[in-house]
């Protein structure tokens, strides 16, 4: 959760992300801003940006953030499944 918080996630008392949609929109908007910046460059500026891997770095950051979110979602789903398994066992007793 610390990595998610560092990326701007705001959690409720149960560990759910309160600003999930806004966060995803923000991450995509940040990537799109880099693409727009690149598209507004001259050919020489784009060549320099290509050497600096501007677009590749922006895409990599977005993909890493998406993977971070997917890992968070997997963890939450696993926790819910385990909790439900515990409740099922308790109900059988």
C-alpha positions in Angstrom: 0.0 0.0 0.0 2.9 2.3 0.6 3.8 2.2 -3.1 0.2 2.9 -4.1 0.1 5.8 -1.6 3.3 7.2 -3.1 1.6 7.2 -6.5 -1.3 9.2 -5.1 -3.7 6.5 -3.9 -6.0 7.5 -1.0 -7.2 4.6 1.2 -10.2 4.3 3.4 -10.1 2.6 6.8 -10.6 -0.8 5.1 -7.7 -0.4 2.7 -9.9 0.3 -0.4 -8.7 3.0 -2.8 -11.1 6.0 -2.6 -9.8 7.7 -5.7 -9.3 4.7 -8.0 -10.9 6.2 -11.1 -9.3 9.6 -10.6 -5.9 8.0 -10.1 -6.2 5.9 -13.3 -7.4 9.0 -15.2 -4.5 11.0 -13.8 -1.9 8.4 -14.8 -3.3 8.3 -18.4 -3.4 12.1 -18.6 0.2 12.3 -17.5 1.2 9.9 -20.3 -1.0 11.7 -22.8 0.6 15.0 -21.8 4.1 13.6 -22.7 2.7 12.4 -26.0 1.2 15.8 -26.7 4.5 17.5 -25.8 6.4 15.2 -28.1 4.0 15.8 -31.0 4.4 19.5 -30.6 8.2 19.3 -31.0 10.1 20.1 -34.0 11.9 17.2 -35.9 15.2 18.1 -34.2 13.5 18.2 -30.8 11.8 14.9 -31.4 15.2 13.3 -32.4 16.7 14.5 -29.1 13.6 13.2 -27.3 14.0 9.8 -29.0 17.6 9.7 -27.9 16.4 10.4 -24.3 13.7 7.8 -24.7 11.0 10.3 -23.6 8.0 8.4 -25.0 9.4 5.0 -23.9 10.0 6.2 -20.4 6.5 7.7 -20.2 5.0 4.4 -21.5 7.1 2.4 -19.1 6.0 4.5 -16.1 2.3 4.1 -17.1 2.7 0.3 -17.5 4.5 0.0 -14.1 1.7 2.0 -12.5 -0.9 -0.3 -14.2 1.0 -3.3 -13.0 1.1 -1.9 -9.4 -2.6 -1.4 -9.5 -3.2 -4.9 -10.8 -1.0 -6.3 -8.0 -3.0 -4.3 -5.5 -6.3 -5.6 -6.9 -5.0 -9.2 -6.8 -4.0 -8.7 -3.2 -7.4 -7.3 -2.3 -9.2 -10.1 -4.1 -7.0 -12.8 -2.4 -7.7 -11.2 1.0 -11.5 -11.2 0.3 -11.3 -14.9 -0.9 -9.5 -15.9 2.3 -11.9 -14.0 4.5 -14.8 -15.7 2.7 -13.1 -19.1 3.2 -12.8 -18.4 6.9 -16.5 -17.5 7.2 -17.5 -20.7 5.3 -15.4 -22.8 7.7 -16.9 -21.0 10.7 -20.4 -21.6 9.3 -19.7 -25.3 9.0 -18.7 -25.7 12.6 
